[in-house]
């Protein structure tokens, strides 16, 4: 999709009047990245925010020991790094592409000027930030209160809803990246996949996971 199509179909700007979409498109800058390229690092100035045009990006933190914890993975039409736009603080995490990607960048000063002209933009952004906060709270709850099998079950159920499927899901990230997202290690994740398969809950075929017993997954 072109820049305009990505903007108008996004969760952040979808449904806005054409004149506002025109103004947003005018300040938007396309940036291309190769797989594994850093978009920004934790502590970099929050000089704007991004939206995925094509590809995927991971948002992650690194511990002092070098362990990576993936916080979010975003795909086409999803914004990221938007919080610093309002408070002017540095980016609180790192962003890196998972594949060859095109990002759309919205400079902070230009976007703030648009918000002053069109307050409805702030309402759209507030709705997205509220949704992100609920998702983040759920992730913190999963990582702190639930065992890894329950985290995996919850993630598979989330993918079913996101992908609109009743029978199977497609993992769009590697199992190593999924392990990081769930706060575990690949070896543990592989054992849990095997155990769930033995229990008849799922059937694993590469990155395709067939859901055989949805009720049992919910009970994890």
C-alpha positions as a printed NumPy array, in Angstrom:
array([[  0.   ,   0.   ,   0.   ],
       [  1.007,   3.584,  -0.541],
       [  1.581,   6.098,   2.225],
       [ -1.944,   7.535,   2.008],
       [ -3.583,   4.095,   2.137],
       [ -1.562,   3.073,   5.201],
       [ -2.488,   6.288,   7.005],
       [ -6.205,   6.194,   6.175],
       [ -6.554,   2.489,   7.071],
       [ -4.59 ,   2.721,  10.334],
       [ -6.036,   2.331,  13.831],
       [ -4.828,   5.84 ,  14.633],
       [ -6.175,   7.84 ,  11.701],
       [ -8.956,   5.664,  10.281],
       [-12.232,   7.532,   9.856],
       [-10.774,  11.049,   9.845],
       [-12.037,  13.562,   7.255],
       [-10.17 ,  13.784,   3.969],
       [ -8.754,  17.247,   4.7  ],
       [ -7.185,  16.002,   7.92 ],
       [ -5.765,  12.949,   6.15 ],
       [ -4.29 ,  15.317,   3.549],
       [ -2.578,  17.319,   6.304],
       [ -1.228,  14.183,   7.978],
       [  0.078,  12.793,   4.706],
       [  1.85 ,  16.1  ,   3.992],
       [  4.055,  15.805,   7.101],
       [  4.61 ,  12.025,   6.879],
       [  8.015,  10.754,   5.723],
       [  8.609,   7.249,   4.366],
       [ 11.72 ,   5.473,   5.65 ],
       [ 12.965,   2.089,   4.47 ],
       [ 14.835,  -0.394,   6.663],
       [ 16.515,  -3.73 ,   6.078],
       [ 15.85 ,  -6.742,   8.312],
       [ 17.361,  -6.361,  11.768],
       [ 17.977,  -2.617,  11.435],
       [ 17.511,  -0.364,  14.459],
       [ 14.828,   2.309,  14.107],
       [ 15.655,   3.946,  17.422],
       [ 17.359,   3.067,  20.686],
       [ 16.216,   3.533,  24.251],
       [ 17.264,   7.025,  25.308],
       [ 17.216,   8.519,  21.799],
       [ 15.363,  11.856,  21.584],
       [ 11.63 ,  11.382,  21.008],
       [ 11.589,  13.565,  17.91 ],
       [  8.531,  11.907,  16.396],
       [  6.684,   8.633,  16.101],
       [  6.371,   5.877,  13.519],
       [  3.762,   3.751,  11.814],
       [  4.472,   0.444,  10.126],
       [  3.81 ,   0.665,   6.394],
       [  5.124,  -2.762,   5.423],
       [  6.889,  -5.401,   7.493],
       [  7.117,  -5.854,  11.246],
       [  8.934,  -4.192,  14.124],
       [  9.724,  -5.35 ,  17.638],
       [  9.824,  -3.052,  20.645],
       [ 12.154,  -4.39 ,  23.311],
       [ 14.268,  -3.668,  26.37 ],
       [ 17.73 ,  -5.029,  27.152],
       [ 18.85 ,  -5.969,  30.651],
       [ 22.319,  -5.165,  31.979],
       [ 23.205,  -8.824,  31.392],
       [ 22.233,  -8.566,  27.73 ],
       [ 18.919, -10.433,  27.963],
       [ 16.283,  -9.194,  25.539],
       [ 12.653,  -8.786,  26.599],
       [ 10.257,  -8.118,  23.738],
       [  7.438,  -5.798,  24.813],
       [  5.422,  -5.547,  21.613],
       [  5.46 ,  -6.599,  17.977],
       [  3.69 ,  -4.32 ,  15.508],
       [  2.61 ,  -4.836,  11.912],
       [  1.174,  -2.709,   9.068],
       [ -0.962,   0.224,  10.129],
       [  0.127,   0.149,  13.778],
       [  1.854,   3.187,  15.338],
       [  4.711,   3.007,  17.825],
       [  6.894,   5.448,  19.73 ],
       [  3.964,   7.83 ,  19.997],
       [  4.145,   8.534,  23.736],
       [  7.233,  10.825,  23.52 ],
       [  5.338,  13.005,  21.039],
       [  3.326,  14.507,  23.889],
       [  5.8  ,  14.676,  26.764],
       [  8.961,  15.285,  24.728],
       [ 10.973,  12.672,  26.598],
       [ 13.415,  10.128,  25.068],
       [ 12.202,   6.821,  23.674],
       [ 11.725,   4.391,  26.6  ],
       [ 12.682,   1.24 ,  24.64 ],
       [ 14.394,   0.02 ,  21.471],
       [ 12.76 ,  -0.589,  18.078],
       [ 14.156,  -2.945,  15.43 ],
       [ 12.752,  -4.415,  12.232],
       [ 12.015,  -8.142,  12.02 ],
       [ 12.09 ,  -8.092,   8.225],
       [ 12.628,  -5.677,   5.368],
       [ 10.207,  -2.887,   6.248],
       [  8.874,   0.517,   5.332],
       [  8.034,   2.899,   8.159],
       [  6.139,   6.17 ,   8.063],
       [  7.64 ,   8.826,  10.329],
       [  5.659,  11.721,  11.813],
       [  7.922,  14.544,  13.099],
       [  6.962,  15.679,  16.581],
       [  6.757,  19.432,  16.016],
       [  4.742,  19.105,  12.803],
       [  2.34 ,  16.628,  14.364],
       [  1.824,  18.747,  17.501],
       [  0.948,  21.674,  15.248],
       [ -1.67 ,  19.509,  13.503],
       [ -3.165,  18.479,  16.856],
       [ -3.594,  22.155,  17.757],
       [ -5.412,  22.703,  14.461],
       [ -7.454,  19.49 ,  14.656],
       [ -8.172,  18.415,  18.273],
       [ -9.932,  15.257,  17.031],
       [ -6.451,  13.877,  16.312],
       [ -5.755,  13.924,  20.039],
       [ -8.964,  11.994,  20.714],
       [ -7.946,   9.314,  18.205],
       [ -4.512,   9.058,  19.771],
       [ -5.993,   8.906,  23.273],
       [ -8.153,   5.948,  22.223],
       [ -5.127,   4.102,  20.841],
       [ -3.025,   4.844,  23.916],
       [ -5.824,   3.599,  26.173],
       [ -5.996,   0.356,  24.201],
       [ -2.202,   0.019,  24.427],
       [ -2.324,   0.573,  28.188],
       [ -4.884,  -2.196,  28.653],
       [ -2.776,  -4.534,  26.539],
       [  0.365,  -3.647,  28.469],
       [ -1.33 ,  -4.195,  31.83 ],
       [ -2.487,  -7.611,  30.623],
       [  1.068,  -8.432,  29.531],
       [  2.5  ,  -7.423,  32.91 ],
       [ -0.129,  -9.587,  34.612],
       [  0.762, -12.539,  32.396],
       [  4.493, -12.201,  33.006],
       [  4.21 , -11.701,  36.748],
       [  1.286, -13.902,  37.768],
       [  0.966, -16.694,  35.211],
       [  3.166, -19.661,  34.418],
       [  4.641, -19.98 ,  30.928],
       [  2.019, -22.504,  29.646],
       [ -0.756, -20.064,  30.54 ],
       [  1.128, -17.219,  28.834],
       [  1.474, -19.286,  25.653],
       [ -2.174, -20.334,  25.751],
       [ -3.237, -16.714,  26.161],
       [ -1.052, -15.626,  23.265],
       [ -2.467, -18.306,  20.952],
       [ -6.008, -17.261,  21.86 ],
       [ -5.061, -13.643,  21.218],
       [ -3.732, -14.601,  17.771],
       [ -6.974, -16.43 ,  16.982],
       [ -8.907, -13.243,  17.655],
       [ -6.416, -11.028,  15.81 ],
       [ -6.244, -13.284,  12.754],
       [ -9.988, -13.997,  12.747],
       [ -9.517, -17.753,  12.772],
       [-11.432, -20.469,  14.622],
       [ -9.161, -23.389,  13.8  ],
       [ -5.53 , -22.315,  13.458],
       [ -3.075, -19.455,  13.814],
       [  0.092, -18.496,  12.001],
       [  3.121, -17.459,  14.028],
       [  4.493, -14.339,  12.378],
       [  7.661, -14.307,  14.479],
       [ 10.286, -16.933,  15.212],
       [  9.888, -19.179,  18.231],
       [ 12.954, -17.526,  19.741],
       [ 11.25 , -14.128,  19.479],
       [  8.044, -15.615,  20.85 ],
       [  9.983, -16.966,  23.832],
       [ 11.322, -13.465,  24.512],
       [  7.831, -11.979,  24.208],
       [  6.522, -14.507,  26.743],
       [  9.436, -13.989,  29.137],
       [ 11.009, -17.429,  28.798],
       [ 13.741, -19.232,  26.836],
       [ 13.374, -21.15 ,  23.54 ],
       [ 14.095, -24.548,  25.145],
       [ 11.3  , -24.106,  27.689],
       [  8.904, -22.897,  24.988],
       [  9.678, -25.939,  22.819],
       [  8.928, -28.268,  25.733],
       [  5.594, -26.537,  26.351],
       [  4.644, -26.761,  22.672],
       [  5.469, -30.484,  22.777],
       [  3.459, -31.019,  25.972],
       [  0.43 , -29.178,  24.595],
       [  0.658, -31.298,  21.461],
       [  0.803, -34.493,  23.537],
       [ -2.233, -33.319,  25.512],
       [ -4.192, -32.85 ,  22.296],
       [ -4.59 , -29.107,  22.714],
       [ -2.703, -28.054,  19.59 ],
       [ -0.965, -29.486,  16.537],
       [  2.231, -27.774,  15.424],
       [  3.265, -27.685,  11.775],
       [  6.168, -25.243,  11.503],
       [  4.728, -21.782,  12.144],
       [  1.126, -22.974,  11.706],
       [ -0.569, -23.962,  14.96 ],
       [ -3.895, -25.8  ,  14.757],
       [ -6.081, -25.252,  17.809],
       [ -7.643, -28.603,  18.726],
       [ -9.159, -27.769,  22.138],
       [ -9.876, -24.084,  22.595],
       [-11.717, -24.568,  25.892],
       [ -8.744, -26.374,  27.412],
       [ -6.421, -23.583,  26.298],
       [ -8.657, -21.029,  28.015],
       [ -8.469, -23.093,  31.201],
       [ -4.646, -22.999,  31.292]])
